[in-house]
Amino acid sequence: MRFLNRQWIEGGYDDDTTGLYWAVYVRHLEDIAPDTPQWVRALGAMSMGKHFAGCPVSSCSLNAEAGVFHLVIELQTIEGGAFLDIEYQGVDPDSVDVHAFDDVEFLLTDEIDLAPGEKFEHRLLLSPEGEFAIQFKDLRLNLTQPGEEE
């Protein structure tokens, strides 16, 4: 994690330092926004590095031939529980650890960043331990309520 580490999310800093870390990350999102596609900006705006905290991972899957990785997390919306399917496109299948989420209880925090080669990176801090980072060229988001067809 580059901005929001485990100590930050677990309350290991005083209020001023915690606020400073978050403000630096939000400024980073603002700075990279002109260089990111619409859905990457949308993911950053939805999450803001703290709104996915406590969200369980529902599923993940890799389509190696298509270079697509799906991460589905459970969210709370104003309408109740929902599932957010993050479809990372243009991924290198050999660099994706599909087993990174096997023992994950929930997400702690996440970050959006630029990556080399005209790609983007989504980093996730996991509970009880671990991190996951994925580089991609674009992504799509799909939010569904339980029982709702996609």
C-alpha positions as CSV (number, residue, x, y, z in Angstrom):
1,M,0.0,0.0,0.0
2,R,1.3,3.4,-0.9
3,F,-1.0,5.8,1.0
4,L,-3.3,4.0,3.4
5,N,-1.6,1.3,5.4
6,R,-2.8,-1.1,8.0
7,Q,-1.8,1.2,10.9
8,W,-3.9,3.9,9.3
9,I,-7.1,1.8,8.9
10,E,-6.7,0.2,12.3
11,G,-6.5,3.5,14.2
12,G,-2.8,3.4,14.9
13,Y,-2.3,7.1,14.3
14,D,-3.7,10.2,16.1
15,D,-6.7,11.9,14.5
16,D,-4.5,14.6,12.8
17,T,-2.2,12.1,11.2
18,T,-5.1,9.9,10.1
19,G,-6.7,12.9,8.5
20,L,-3.5,13.9,6.8
21,Y,-3.0,10.4,5.3
22,W,-6.5,10.4,3.9
23,A,-6.2,14.0,2.6
24,V,-3.0,13.1,0.7
25,Y,-4.7,10.1,-0.9
26,V,-7.8,12.1,-1.9
27,R,-5.5,14.7,-3.5
28,H,-3.7,11.9,-5.3
29,L,-7.1,10.7,-6.7
30,E,-7.8,14.3,-7.9
31,D,-4.4,14.5,-9.5
32,I,-4.7,11.3,-11.5
33,A,-8.3,11.8,-12.5
34,P,-7.6,13.4,-15.9
35,D,-5.5,10.4,-16.8
36,T,-8.0,7.7,-15.9
37,P,-11.0,6.3,-17.7
38,Q,-14.5,6.9,-16.4
39,W,-15.0,3.6,-14.5
40,V,-11.6,3.9,-12.8
41,R,-12.5,7.4,-11.6
42,A,-15.9,6.0,-10.5
43,L,-14.3,3.2,-8.4
44,G,-12.0,5.7,-6.8
45,A,-14.9,8.0,-6.0
46,M,-17.0,5.1,-4.6
47,S,-14.3,3.8,-2.4
48,M,-12.3,6.9,-1.4
49,G,-10.0,4.5,0.4
50,K,-12.4,3.9,3.2
51,H,-15.9,3.1,2.1
52,F,-15.1,-0.5,1.3
53,A,-13.7,-1.1,4.8
54,G,-15.5,-4.1,6.3
55,C,-16.9,-5.3,3.0
56,P,-16.7,-9.1,2.5
57,V,-15.4,-10.6,-0.7
58,S,-18.2,-12.6,-2.3
59,S,-16.3,-14.2,-5.1
60,C,-13.5,-13.8,-7.6
61,S,-12.6,-15.4,-10.9
62,L,-10.1,-15.1,-13.7
63,N,-10.7,-15.6,-17.4
64,A,-7.1,-16.0,-18.5
65,E,-8.0,-16.2,-22.2
66,A,-9.8,-12.8,-22.1
67,G,-7.5,-11.2,-19.6
68,V,-10.4,-10.4,-17.3
69,F,-10.5,-10.7,-13.5
70,H,-13.8,-10.3,-11.6
71,L,-13.8,-9.3,-7.9
72,V,-17.3,-9.3,-6.3
73,I,-17.7,-7.5,-2.9
74,E,-20.7,-7.1,-0.7
75,L,-21.7,-3.5,0.0
76,Q,-24.4,-1.7,2.0
77,T,-26.3,0.8,0.0
78,I,-29.2,3.1,0.9
79,E,-31.4,0.3,-0.5
80,G,-29.8,-2.4,1.5
81,G,-27.2,-5.1,0.7
82,A,-25.7,-5.2,-2.8
83,F,-23.0,-6.8,-4.8
84,L,-20.4,-4.8,-6.6
85,D,-18.7,-6.7,-9.5
86,I,-15.4,-5.1,-10.4
87,E,-14.4,-6.4,-13.8
88,Y,-10.7,-5.6,-14.4
89,Q,-9.9,-5.7,-18.1
90,G,-6.6,-6.1,-19.9
91,V,-4.9,-8.0,-17.0
92,D,-1.8,-10.2,-17.3
93,P,-3.3,-13.5,-16.1
94,D,0.1,-14.7,-14.9
95,S,0.3,-11.9,-12.4
96,V,-3.1,-12.5,-10.8
97,D,-3.1,-14.5,-7.6
98,V,-6.7,-15.9,-7.6
99,H,-6.0,-17.5,-4.2
100,A,-5.2,-14.2,-2.5
101,F,-8.8,-14.1,-1.3
102,D,-9.1,-17.6,0.0
103,D,-8.9,-16.8,3.7
104,V,-10.0,-13.1,3.5
105,E,-12.7,-12.1,6.0
106,F,-13.2,-8.6,4.5
107,L,-11.5,-5.6,2.9
108,L,-9.7,-3.0,5.0
109,T,-8.9,-0.3,2.5
110,D,-7.9,0.2,-1.1
111,E,-6.1,2.5,-3.4
112,I,-6.3,3.4,-7.1
113,D,-3.0,4.4,-8.9
114,L,-1.3,4.8,-12.2
115,A,0.9,1.9,-13.3
116,P,3.6,1.6,-16.0
117,G,2.6,0.8,-19.6
118,E,-0.6,2.9,-19.7
119,K,-2.2,0.7,-17.0
120,F,-3.8,1.4,-13.7
121,E,-3.4,-0.4,-10.4
122,H,-5.9,-1.3,-7.7
123,R,-4.4,-2.2,-4.3
124,L,-6.4,-3.8,-1.6
125,L,-5.5,-4.3,2.1
126,L,-7.1,-7.5,3.3
127,S,-8.2,-8.8,6.7
128,P,-6.9,-10.6,8.7
129,E,-3.7,-10.2,6.7
130,G,-2.3,-9.6,3.3
131,E,-2.5,-7.3,0.3
132,F,-3.7,-7.8,-3.3
133,A,-2.6,-5.6,-6.2
134,I,-3.9,-5.9,-9.8
135,Q,-2.8,-3.9,-12.9
136,F,-5.3,-3.5,-15.6
137,K,-6.1,-1.4,-18.7
138,D,-9.7,-0.6,-18.0
139,L,-12.6,-1.8,-15.8
140,R,-16.3,-2.0,-15.6
141,L,-18.5,-1.9,-12.5
142,N,-21.8,-3.6,-12.0
143,L,-23.9,-3.1,-8.9
144,T,-26.8,-5.6,-8.3
145,Q,-29.2,-6.1,-5.4
146,P,-29.7,-9.7,-4.1
147,G,-32.1,-11.6,-6.4
148,E,-31.7,-9.0,-9.2
149,E,-30.7,-10.3,-12.6
150,E,-27.6,-8.8,-14.2
